[in-house]
Amino acid sequence: MNLVRTLTLRQLQIFVVAARHLSYARAAEELHLTPPAVSMQLKQLEDNAGLPLFERLGRGVTLTEAGELLVHHALRILGEIKDAEANLHALLGAEVGRLAVGLVSTAKYFMPRLLAQFALAHPGIDVQFSVGNREALLQKLQDNAIDLAVMGRTPVEIDARAEPMARHPYVLIAAADHPLRAARRFDLHELRHETFLLREDGSGSRLVAEEMFKNHLFTPAKTISLGSNETIKQAVMAGMGISLLSLHTLPLELKTGEICLLDSIGTPIERTWYVVHMNNKRLLPAGVKFREFLLSQAAPGLQAEYGGYLPTLK
């Protein structure tokens, strides 16, 4: 096996896309190739590697152990090439470049507005977002698949730099007609008979809720796990239960009055938004500009959008 002599960058590009979709047909569609062309390139890559990279499961495919290993190396190689291209652009002195930014799901509610502001000031910089859970973003940072990440907890698991970007309050939410909607500074134990709607295990929002329960020596009567903030909000509006969510996920519901904030002692729970990059990552001019923009503009932007709701909880 001599991959250095035989593999091509095109094979790596096709492999990464196929590994992301776990579908030759969807990879072909994204790459504007035919499925047989994708299959042929991946077969050549597997022959050169000497190991199967995909395993067929019915009509779909899954990565083998060798495929899981190779995909991280492939992402790093392609990331280095992207950095080389951006460095060459920087030498020309032009304000151009591409930037990949990863977001935890809660950040997708406000980051598009910040991106729009940034794009007006820097039209030559192409910022591409991807949304994932915290674990996925940490892996992408290590794989050099993204330049920066926006998340709600410092990533102690990896060698990264996390800079505070803005305050990030979590609030208790309920249906608009909840009996305690007008109560002020009540004890959390007043909600002991309620159903709490939580995000899935491992999500940042769930960890904040579990920490709140622990700090208040509180055990909900019932909990239900739901897979997205949108599902939780719809369930709260339907009267299925209450939840602890980021204030920044609620722009429409608070304006329309479909959800109310509960003024329990200990809320809002203050957290911080961070902009994160690997310590060994040399940010290129596009990355430096976007990082500086977030550090200077995110806090006043979020305060202007959401700050008016917080005095009702004090």
LINNORUR-V839059 format. One line per field, one symbol per residue. ss: DSSP state (A for helix, B for strand, O for the rest). phi: phi as a letter, one per 20 degrees, with the letter a starting at -180 (. if undefined). psi: psi as a letter, one per 30 degrees, with the letter a starting at -180 (. if undefined). A space follows every 10 residues. Layout:
ss->???
phi->???
psi->???
//
This chain:
ss->OOAAAAOOAA AAAAAAAAAA AOOAAAAAAA AOOOAAAAAA AAAAAAAAAO OOOBBBBOOB BBBOAAAAAA AAAAAAAAAA AAAAAAAAAA AOOOOOBBBB BBBOAAAAAO AAAAAAAAAA AOOOBBBBBB BOOAAAAAAA AAOOOOOBBB BOOOOOOOOB BBBBBBBBBB BBBBBOOOOO OOOBBBOAAA AOOOBBBBBO OOOAAAAAAA AAAAAOOOOO OBBBBBOOAA AAAAAAAOOO OBBBBBAAAO AAAAAAOOBB BBBBOOOOBB BBBBBBBBOO OOOOAAAAAA AAAAAAAAAA AAAAAAAAAA AAAO
phi->.cfgfdfcff ffffffffff elbfffffff elcegfffgf fffffffffm bfdccfcmed ccffffffff ffffffffff ffffffffff ffmeecqdcd cdcfgffffc fgffffffff ecfededddc dafgffffff ffemececcd becfeffcec dddfdafbed cecbfgdfgd fdfclefgff dfeeededff gnffffffff ffgffeldcf fbccecebff fffffffenf rdbdcfgfed fffffemfcd eeeegndfee ccecdcbffe eefegfffff fffffedfff fffffdgfef gfdd
psi->kieeefllee eeeeeeeeee fhkeeeeeee fhlleeeeee eeeeeeeefg kkflkkjbfa llkleeeeee eeeeeeeeee eeeeeeeeee ffgkillkkk kkkleeffff eeeeeeeeee fiffkjkkkk klleeeeeee eefgflelkj lfkkifflil kkkkellikk lklllfgkfg ffkkhlkfff gfglkkjlll kfleeeeeee eeeefghkjl ekkkklflee eeeeeeefgf alljlkffgg eeeeefgfkl kkikkflljk akkkkklkeg jjkleeeeee eeeefffeee eeeeeffffe ffg.
//
